[in-house]
């Protein structure tokens, strides 16, 4: 049986946003970490196909090997509540955390915490989808209800789907529905349309009359899964960046093969995520994984990545996710490789810095 909590990475609740707005307002007068070189660090992660490799990195000893190489200690901590893990990172309890690009922007970065996307692990390419009963035409959503987790990437995907047929959210009624209730809701006569993610998406699609009418493969690069770290901490402790990136891509090199070690890793991760090796493989199939660091660098350096993030920040602003003080989507500056920026260049708070992934690509770690 799959674990419902394992897929809470997608949830961005209004209450959580409000609490963080209040909390960080008292934190901005001091850095989130002390300005000093350190030798021990904590990274938080929550279960999702693109992030659960951190569990194997930790338990296999790969993380310790790389940390020892640079004379540091790195504690990899599982947090069952995804949003809570980001809140704790924002409050300075962790030096890094896993997050989607939308949540990295709307929680720590919008809260004033300068954050660096150290690892771009993948983007959703079919793992998120819009499903309708009895119709394959998005235009038939006009005047209808759509069940989804409000203010999540599912909400974002609906907006993009409606855009493709000249519609907007004003043409539908969004019904906020918890991820744990989504499959059961779709099985009832009163729910005709849902937006959700795997493995829930696969369960919904197995029901009679279900039609996948739009999915994340049609907006490549928009729903990115990241490992982010505090920018100040990284600047003062480059060993942390080297150890994390080195450990991650060592495992990616293993997982991407059909070797005995690769199969062992995927079987471990399948069981750890509440399914099996085949189930985990099915989840990976709905993602564009960056098995090689050079591929991750090429993607985040592309115009496609900039355009996707521009779309995400516009949506985040429209939904009030950038905070009460945001007068426009430009409120939070976002930096990309090659000196490209979005938003306020004097208020850069989210940085896609490929320095350490490039070092991995160059075999220079």
Buried (B, 14 or more C-beta within 10 A) or exposed (E): EBEBEBBBBBBBBEEBBEEBBEEBBEBEEEBBBEEEEBEEBBBBBBBBBBBBBBBBBBEBEBBBBBBEBBEBBBBBBBBEBBBBBBBBBBBBBBBBBBBBBBBBBBBBBBBBBBBBBBBBBBBBBBBBBBBBBEBEEBEBBEEEBBBBBBBBBBBBBBBBBBBEBEBEBEBBEBBEBBBEBBBEBBEEEEBBBBBBBBBBBBBBBEEEEBBBBBBBBBBBBBBBBBBBBBBBBBEBBBBBBBBBBBBBBBBBBBBBEEEEBBBBBBBBBBEBBBBEBEBBBBBBEBBBBBBBBBBBBBBBBBEEBBEBBBBBBBBBBEBBBBBEEBEEBBBBBBBBBEEEBBBBEEBBBBBBBBBBBBBBBEEEB
